[in-house]
């Protein structure tokens, strides 16, 4: 058999086989075709002439076994069924010549389980903030943590709701008893809580391969945190900034590792300055008189993008990449719980928005997919790189926000020694 390189997901309907033909796969994943009428086999699809192979490893829950005659069969341990048909045939890839560019494999309709098709995350450690909201009404943070855990990762659910975090952990373990998942308290609106969480994690001496900054709030009435800063800004940006800075050494020592910052397309409607590119605190942590909930949220999402870019510039040379993502518009996240009009809007549009599996897909794509392992400082939507706003892509704005964030941490946390 000749060696082939494979790229691009082939889903052409023209690949339907003529009568009497059957599609099978070898143990190594190559696809061949059996003609029962003529009792012969061939590598090329009898209708299209294409050569193909299965994509990646087996889906979650499947195992490949060999019967007494040496034939491969497949066992679905989740649904308790056995078949001689390789489940990966639905995700086969067209064989192409070396050097051919792959087509985009995933898009806005892809699910996180499709992104993780065949992935084995055993030995990987991941932290997902805002991941406890999986009880009653599931959220994308929980779906992200669940999907990583079901593929073998050791997942830490970081959330301020201890009761719901415990229930979320139990829910994942009930689905798969072998899942390695735990919950640790983290309140991003408290710099002391961020410090305690990060210190507790680093003191364990375990690696950190994936950090997903997912938690966020939206539509809050004006309030300040115990640190004296506006709550939306501190929860959505500054808390994650401090967390990532504190965990830098763990990420670097575990390299290659990745950081994913969940942002939003709403970043396009604002900037952070009063002219020029110097970020001002008055815009990020305004007084009650100048506060508007959606403006505060949009600015915090712009902070997420600027922070992600600056963090990647800082860490990429040390084996840590960072990317920002938009999970989808008006997906179920719990963000709307503070604002009645948005709860009504979410309820109206929910049948037309992404599912939780689709919302988590871009997050997990940036956290795990090999295709972008060395890429950082980018913005992804629908599992595809896209351009952010011109302001979000400006290094001067990113540098200004970084300097302001470090100053705020020093002034309000009292933990100066951990900013290097």
C-alpha positions in Angstrom: 0.0 0.0 0.0 1.3 3.4 -0.9 1.7 6.1 1.8 -0.9 8.9 1.5 -1.4 12.2 3.2 -5.0 13.2 4.1 -6.7 16.5 4.5 -10.2 18.0 4.3 -13.5 16.4 5.5 -15.3 14.8 2.6 -19.1 14.9 3.0 -20.1 14.8 -0.7 -23.5 13.1 -1.2 -22.2 11.7 -4.5 -20.2 9.2 -2.4 -23.3 7.0 -2.0 -22.2 3.5 -3.2 -23.8 1.6 -6.1 -25.8 -1.5 -5.3 -23.8 -4.4 -4.2 -20.9 -2.4 -2.8 -19.9 -2.0 0.8 -17.5 0.4 2.6 -15.1 -1.1 5.1 -12.0 0.1 7.0 -8.7 -1.6 7.8 -7.3 -1.7 11.3 -5.0 1.1 10.3 -7.9 3.3 9.2 -7.7 3.0 5.4 -11.0 2.6 3.7 -11.6 0.0 1.0 -14.6 -1.1 -1.0 -16.0 -4.6 -1.4 -18.1 -5.6 -4.4 -20.1 -8.6 -3.3 -21.4 -9.4 -6.8 -17.9 -9.7 -8.2 -16.3 -10.8 -5.0 -13.4 -8.3 -5.2 -12.0 -5.3 -3.3 -10.5 -2.0 -4.3 -9.2 1.2 -2.6 -11.0 3.7 -4.8 -14.7 4.6 -4.3 -16.4 2.8 -7.2 -18.5 6.0 -8.0 -16.1 8.9 -7.4 -12.6 7.3 -7.7 -11.6 8.9 -4.5 -9.3 7.3 -1.9 -10.3 7.9 1.7 -9.5 7.0 5.3 -11.3 7.4 8.6 -10.6 10.6 10.5 -8.9 10.3 13.8 -9.6 7.8 16.6 -12.9 6.3 17.6 -15.6 8.5 19.1 -16.2 8.7 22.8 -17.3 5.4 24.3 -16.3 3.2 21.3 -13.7 0.4 21.4 -12.3 -1.7 18.5 -12.1 -5.5 19.1 -11.1 -8.5 17.0 -13.2 -11.6 16.6 -12.1 -15.2 16.4 -11.7 -14.9 12.6 -9.4 -11.9 12.9 -12.1 -9.4 11.7 -12.4 -6.1 13.4 -15.7 -5.1 15.1 -16.7 -2.2 17.2 -18.3 -1.9 20.7 -20.3 1.1 21.8 -19.9 0.9 25.6 -22.2 3.8 26.2 -25.3 2.5 24.3 -24.3 -1.2 24.8 -24.2 -2.2 21.1 -21.9 -4.0 18.7 -21.3 -3.6 15.0 -18.9 -4.5 12.3 -19.3 -1.0 10.7 -16.6 1.4 11.7 -18.4 4.4 13.3 -15.6 6.7 11.9 -16.8 6.1 8.4 -19.2 9.0 8.9 -16.2 11.2 9.4 -13.9 9.9 6.6 -11.4 12.1 4.9 -10.5 12.3 1.3 -7.0 11.3 0.3 -5.0 14.1 -1.4 -1.5 14.7 -2.6 1.1 16.0 -0.2 1.1 19.7 0.2 -2.6 20.2 -0.5 -4.3 22.6 1.8 -7.1 21.1 4.0 -10.6 22.4 3.7 -12.1 23.9 6.9 -13.3 20.9 8.9 -15.6 22.7 11.4 -18.0 25.6 11.3 -20.9 27.1 13.2 -22.9 24.0 13.1 -20.1 21.7 14.5 -20.5 20.3 17.9 -17.8 20.0 20.6 -18.0 16.2 20.3 -17.2 16.4 16.6 -14.3 18.7 17.4 -13.0 16.1 19.9 -13.7 13.2 17.6 -11.0 10.6 18.4 -9.2 12.9 20.9 -7.5 11.3 23.9 -6.9 14.0 26.6 -5.6 11.5 29.2 -2.8 13.2 31.2 -4.0 16.7 30.3 -5.1 19.1 33.1 -7.6 21.8 32.4 -9.2 24.7 34.4 -12.5 26.0 33.2 -13.9 29.1 35.0 -17.7 29.6 35.2 -18.3 25.9 34.6 -20.7 24.9 37.4 -24.0 26.1 35.8 -24.9 22.7 34.5 -27.8 21.9 36.8 -31.4 22.5 35.7 -30.5 24.7 32.8 -27.1 23.7 31.3 -24.6 26.4 30.2 -21.7 26.4 27.8 -19.1 26.5 30.6 -20.4 23.2 32.0 -20.6 21.7 28.5 -17.0 22.6 27.9 -15.8 21.1 31.1 -18.0 18.0 30.6 -16.7 17.4 27.1 -13.1 17.7 28.2 -13.6 15.3 31.1 -15.4 12.7 29.0 -12.3 12.6 26.7 -9.9 11.9 29.6 -8.7 15.3 30.8 -8.4 16.1 34.5 -10.8 19.0 34.7 -11.1 21.5 37.5 -14.4 23.4 37.6 -13.6 26.8 39.0 -16.8 28.6 40.2 -18.1 30.7 43.1 -21.3 28.5 43.5 -20.0 25.7 45.7 -23.3 23.8 45.8 -23.8 23.9 42.0 -20.2 23.1 41.4 -20.5 19.9 43.5 -23.7 19.0 41.6 -21.9 19.6 38.3 -19.0 17.3 39.3 -21.5 14.6 40.3 -23.3 14.9 37.1 -20.2 14.3 35.0 -19.1 11.4 37.2 -22.6 9.8 36.9 -22.2 10.0 33.1 -18.7 8.4 33.2 -17.5 7.0 36.5 -13.9 7.1 35.4 -14.0 10.9 34.8 -11.3 12.9 36.7 -13.1 16.1 37.6 -13.2 18.3 40.7 -14.5 21.6 41.8 -12.6 24.4 43.5 -14.1 27.7 44.7 -13.2 30.8 42.7 -14.9 34.2 42.8 -13.5 36.4 40.1 -15.0 39.5 41.7 -12.6 39.0 44.6 -8.9 39.3 44.0 -8.3 37.5 47.3 -10.4 34.6 46.0 -8.4 34.5 42.8 -5.2 34.5 44.8 -6.4 31.7 47.1 -7.5 29.6 44.2 -4.3 30.0 42.2 -2.1 29.4 45.3 -4.0 26.3 46.2 -3.6 25.0 42.6 0.1 25.8 42.3 0.9 24.3 45.7 -0.3 20.9 44.4 2.6 20.8 41.9 0.5 19.4 39.1 0.8 20.5 35.4 -1.7 22.9 33.7 -2.1 22.4 30.0 -5.4 24.2 29.3 -6.8 27.4 31.0 -10.2 28.4 29.8 -11.3 31.9 30.9 -15.0 31.4 30.4 -16.8 33.0 33.4 -18.6 36.3 32.9 -21.5 38.5 34.0 -23.8 40.7 31.9 -26.6 43.2 32.6 -25.6 43.8 36.3 -26.9 46.9 38.1 -24.1 49.1 39.1 -22.1 47.7 42.0 -18.5 47.6 43.2 -16.5 44.6 44.3 -14.8 44.2 47.7 -11.7 45.6 45.9 -13.6 48.8 45.0 -13.9 48.2 41.3 -17.0 48.0 39.1 -18.2 44.4 39.1 -18.6 43.6 35.4 -15.1 44.9 34.6 -13.4 43.0 37.5 -15.3 39.7 36.9 -15.0 39.6 33.1 -11.5 40.9 32.8 -9.4 41.8 35.8 -10.1 38.6 37.7 -9.1 36.5 34.7 -6.0 38.7 34.1 -4.8 38.1 37.7 -5.6 34.4 37.5 -3.7 33.9 34.2 -0.7 35.9 35.5 -0.6 33.8 38.7 -0.7 30.6 36.7 1.9 31.5 34.2 4.6 29.4 35.7 2.4 26.3 35.7 1.4 26.8 32.1 5.0 27.4 31.0 6.4 24.4 32.9 3.6 22.3 31.2 4.2 23.6 27.7 3.0 23.2 25.1 -0.1 24.6 26.8 -3.0 26.8 25.8 -5.2 29.6 27.1 -8.6 30.4 25.7 -10.4 33.6 26.6 -14.1 33.8 25.9 -15.0 37.1 24.4 -17.9 38.3 22.2 -18.7 39.9 18.9 -20.1 42.8 21.0 -16.5 44.0 21.4 -16.9 45.7 18.0 -19.3 48.4 19.4 -16.9 50.1 21.8 -13.4 51.3 22.6 -11.7 52.0 25.9 -10.4 55.5 25.4 -11.3 59.1 25.4 -9.4 59.5 22.2 -6.1 58.0 21.1 -5.1 54.6 22.4 -4.5 55.1 26.1 -7.0 53.0 28.1 -8.7 54.9 30.9 -10.0 53.6 34.2 -13.0 55.9 34.1 -14.3 54.0 31.1 -13.6 50.6 32.6 -14.8 51.2 36.2 -17.2 54.1 35.9 -19.2 55.8 38.6 -22.8 54.9 39.1 -23.9 58.1 37.2 -21.9 57.1 34.1 -22.7 53.3 34.2 -24.7 51.5 31.6 -24.9 47.7 31.9 -24.5 46.8 28.2 -21.7 49.3 27.7 -19.8 47.8 30.6 -20.3 44.3 29.2 -19.1 45.3 25.7 -16.1 47.0 27.1 -15.2 44.0 29.2 -15.4 41.8 26.1 -13.0 44.1 24.3 -10.7 43.8 27.3 -10.8 40.0 26.8 -9.5 40.4 23.2 -6.8 42.9 24.0 -5.7 40.8 27.0 -5.6 37.6 25.0 -3.4 39.2 22.3 -1.0 40.7 24.8 -0.7 37.5 26.9 0.1 35.5 23.7 2.8 38.0 22.8 4.3 37.5 26.3 4.1 33.7 26.5 4.2 32.3 22.9 8.0 32.1 22.9 7.8 30.0 26.1 5.4 27.4 24.6 2.0 28.9 25.7 -0.4 30.2 23.1 -3.5 32.2 23.8 -6.6 32.9 21.6 -9.9 34.6 22.1 -13.2 33.2 20.9 -16.8 34.2 20.3 -19.0 31.2 21.3 -22.2 32.3 19.6 -24.9 34.9 19.8 -27.4 34.6 22.7 -26.5 31.1 23.6 -27.5 29.7 26.9 -24.8 31.0 29.3 -26.7 32.4 32.3 -25.5 35.9 31.5 -29.0 37.1 31.0 -30.2 36.2 34.5 -29.6 39.8 35.8 -31.7 41.6 33.2 -35.4 40.9 32.6 -35.5 42.2 29.0 -32.6 40.0 28.0 -34.2 37.0 29.7 -37.2 37.6 27.5 -35.0 38.0 24.4 -33.1 34.9 25.1 -36.3 32.9 25.6 -37.6 34.2 22.2 -34.5 33.5 20.1 -33.2 30.3 21.9 -34.8 28.0 19.3 -32.8 29.7 16.6 -29.4 29.9 18.4 -26.6 27.5 18.8 -27.0 24.5 21.0 -24.6 24.1 24.0 -22.6 21.5 22.1 -22.2 24.0 19.3 -21.4 26.9 21.6 -18.7 25.0 23.3 -17.2 23.8 20.0 -15.0 26.9 19.2 -13.8 27.1 22.8 -12.6 23.4 22.7 -11.3 23.8 19.2 -8.9 26.5 20.4 -8.1 24.5 23.5 -7.4 21.1 21.9 -7.2 21.0 18.1 -3.8 20.1 16.6 -4.4 22.2 13.5 -3.8 25.4 15.5 -1.4 24.1 18.1 1.2 26.7 17.3 -1.1 29.6 16.6 -1.9 32.4 19.1 -3.0 35.9 19.4 -6.0 35.3 17.2 -9.7 35.6 17.3 -12.0 32.7 16.4 -15.7 32.4 15.6 -17.5 29.3 14.4 -14.2 27.3 14.7 -12.6 29.6 12.2 -10.1 32.5 12.5 -11.7 35.9 11.9 -10.7 39.5 12.2 -11.6 41.4 15.4 -12.3 45.1 15.4 -9.4 47.4 14.4 -9.2 48.7 17.9 -9.0 45.2 19.4 -6.1 44.4 17.0 -4.0 47.4 18.0 -0.9 46.6 20.1 -0.9 50.1 21.6 -4.3 49.6 23.1 -3.3 46.1 24.3 -0.2 47.4 26.0 -2.1 50.3 27.6 -4.7 47.9 29.1 -1.9 45.5 30.3 -0.2 48.3 32.2 -3.4 49.6 33.7 -4.4 46.0 34.8 -1.1 45.4 36.4 -1.3 48.7 38.3 -4.8 47.8 39.5 -3.7 44.4 40.7 -0.8 46.0 42.7 -3.0 48.7 44.2 -6.0 46.5 45.1 -4.7 43.0 45.8 -1.7 43.4 48.0 0.0 40.4 46.3 2.7 42.3 44.4 5.2 39.5 44.4 3.2 37.4 41.9 3.3 39.9 39.1 6.6 39.4 37.2 
